[in-house]
Amino acid sequence: MKKILVKVNNEEELTYPADGYVLGVTRFCICFNKTFNINEINEIIKKNNDKEIYVSLNKPVFNFEVEEYKNLLLNLDKLGLNGIIVGDVAALTYDLKTPIIIDQLHLNNSSLTVKYFLNNGVKGVFLTNDITLDEINKIKDENKNGLLFKQVFGLPHLSSSVRSLVTNYLSYFGKKSNSKVYKIKERIDDDSYFIVEDYFGTHILGSKPINLINELDAIKVDYAIIDGYLLDKKIDNVLKAFLENDVTKRKEIDEAFNSNEGFINRKTIYKVKNDD
Amino acid sequence: MMIKKPELLAPAGSLEKLKWAIDYGADAVYLGGTNYSLRANAKNFTLEEMEKGVKYAHSNNAKVYVTVNIVFHDEDVINLGSYLTSLQNIGVDAIIFSDPLVIDVAKKYAPKLELHLSTQASVLNKDACNYYVNQGVKRVVLARECSKNDIADIINNTTAEVECFIHGAMCTNLSGRCVLSNYFTNRDANRGGCCQVCRFNFDLYDKNDNLISKDSNFSIAPKDLSLAKYIKGMIDIGIDSFKLEGRMRSIYYIATIVSTYRKLIDMYCNKNVDSAYINRAIKILYRCANRDVAPQFFDKKAGVNEQYYGGRQEDSNQDFLAVVTDYDKRNKELVLEQRNYFKTGDKVTVFGPGMDDYSFVIERIKDELGNNLDAARHPQEIIRVKCDKIIPKNALMRVNFLD
């Protein structure tokens, strides 16, 4: 039975009746609207003893941060979390006792990659949004001993840059803007993609949220993640539909959020011409 | 104190380019096979071509590294084991990979192959580096976002060999953490199909859909990387391998950047620094690229000056004039295969393996039948020009832009 976790982007979402929550750790996560320090995380654990609590440090870590990263992980390791989601393999060298979930954004796409991590101290793997239902299910069939995590609702992450791309642009042209969130539109395409800056750099997200409620039964993952990051509507009804596995709500959700299925039923290509 | 001389590692997009890179001074080359490589739409190497390349490289004391650097889906893993066995059998010196499943497959099918972790894995710190060392990785190609201080600290705290890019095109985003191409064009960035969305022009809006970029495109395109001015600093901190980007570039580009960095590295390591040459080298390297260059993250966080903001980003370069195919000692003539237009009276420069640059004015051009020409107009036409100095075969002639 798969569990539904909410990736927490505001305090109110901690009251939602999910099976558990994913909390972003301040300065070591990307694409969370709300982040938490270790004391706040400890309080949330105490107040939610019927929920599974995961924390996310899903960013690659700069060399100057690595000592702080290590100390933070060693302290988080003492809190009794259900798991720590990490984006940098440096975490695998710290002999942590808490189950480790690896989330490298777009790097975990195959059965053998997942098997490799499960054989090297990892308890679970956060799968990418870039693979199909068949590929996901084969990964699970080949890795029954590991936990698989997958975003089933929310804007997909597309890219992260260390550069401050919007700030640089505004600065170059002497423009001013107080916006925290921007959108970019390519001229031959009507889709607007979200672009945000933070202390890490700049992230681009999809133009439409993915909505996999139709696939919820079929998708062989252990944890399904609902994420309202950057969306202008509350996700409580989305969560309710997923908790009740109510596929009749698909159209309603798609209309409310302009969502689609992403790559779950569509393969990418990469060879576009013959070698000759 | 002994100076550790870094390896100069050049791209080889084809067997021909492999030979040019080695002839012009590369200590090692990297190349991709027809599968498993991130340049899925390049010519790439068959196993037979790779074997020829390895023989050529080893006979010239150079090494060959093969990229197996895609992020695998299950369907891509088919035949990977036998492929790695073949690479081991033909004497490839190392593979460059990003997906850790390659570690397991290589241990089983090709245990003698040296493992180099690609920059696609975006290793930014010493602990991540040491994680991979414990997995049997011999060398780590660091993320291009590492600063000089980062690199120095990593080198001081790991037993891995450290390889860094020093010249060529950059990704805007952290390598491996970008799938813009997948979403904009359905082409899989991490399996070699990247269509470089980061070089598109965009409109920029605020959250309320107010257009910000009314009179100026929003662009996220980066300038190219060049660390020509920082070679000494890179040698001083002990980087093991200096990597040049450009498997899809021309032989002129490869010959130019390899020969120029070769001279710079040798100059610093032999403590025979010629500041005049350094200035010339920087001009040569900057001109050779078809985009502007910057040190990017090496000396500071890349900022306003390391990006483009719309407009043309790539200039075609007609500096490459001809390939020297022979020297006719009796008539003191260079035999050339033409590449770009030049005419009598033009001042040109010839450069090649084992020679100093030589500049002269074209006094006379003749076609193969001995007829005088006022200009060389036709690509690949065989022509002759008067030249008093003996020039080796496979030297290249370019526009003289330094004098």
Interface residues (C-beta under 8 A of the other chain):
Chain A: P60 V61 F62 N63 F64 E65 V66 K70 D88 V89 A90 L92 T93 Y94 Q104 L105 H106 L107 N109 S110 S111 L112 T113 K115 Y116 F117 N119 N120 T128 D130 I131 E135 K138 I139 P156 L158 S159 S160 S161 V162 R163 S164 L165 V166 N168 Y169 L170 S171 Y172 F173 K175 S177 S179 K180 V181 Y182 K183 I184 K185 E186 R187 D189 S192 Y193 I195 T202 I204 G206 S207 F263 R266 T268 I269 Y270 K271 V272 K273 D275
Chain B: T34 A40 N41 A42 K43 N44 V71 F72 H73 D74 D76 V77 S98 D99 P100 L101 I103 D104 V105 A121 S122 L124 N125 K126 D127 A128 N130 Y131 Y132 N134 Q135 A143 E145 C146 N149 D150 D153 I154 T172 N173 L174 G176 R177 C178 V179 L180 N182 Y183 F184 N186 R187 D188 A189 N190 R191 G192 G193 V197 F200 N201 F202 D203 L204 Y205 D206 K207 N208 D209 I212 S213 S216 F218 S219 I220 P222 F297 K301 A302 G303 V304 E306 Q307 Y309
